[in-house]
């Protein structure tokens, strides 16, 4: 059987959440006046509009430095909130219940089917499982198990910055998503686990496997510390 293309894989994964075609129609009628998603998507410039929604799944809240979020959204980020499927669904149900003080002027979608379809549509524009970072809820389930002493290594962010030049030849350090996933702002342990999974061949991306195989445990920890410091 022929391998799925990136677009076909994304659509297949999104179908696990809801109906992509119906979700596109709902997005255009309910969300499209304030948010953009897909190729060329940009943040809204009007005070009543929002940031673009590319690569939103499984990312920290308020990820873009070039967008002025509400204080409620910044507070949610400080509290450690992540846009996983559960929080995205809750936000679409009623934004102001999940995040008090949000500027999002939207009454919400009461029907779970509608929310699932919209999220299935948005899922297509987040990272595929072979990429960094994976986008829940369809990321690879198999994960590496590391001994506590590796997870306990405290990385040197200055050394991480020195090592990062090879990473930033592909990944945007300013947080922009241009088809290559963002790696700034990760939780350090998640970054370490991901890199060791590539190093051990558990995750299949060939370039990442090659890159990770060159790194020592201390170097991975240093990179995790450097990239994790970005807000």
Secondary structure, DSSP 8 states (H G I E B T S, - for coil): -----HHHHHHHHHTTTS-HHHHHHHIIIIITTT---STT-----STT-----TT-TT-BSS--TTS---HHHHHHHHTT-B--HHHHHHHHH-HHHHSTT----------HHHHHHHHHHHHTTS--TTSSS--TTSS-S------HHHHT----HHHHHHHTTTGGGTS-TTS--SSS---TT--HHHHHHHHHHHHTT-S--HHHHHHHHT--HHHHHHHHHHHHT--
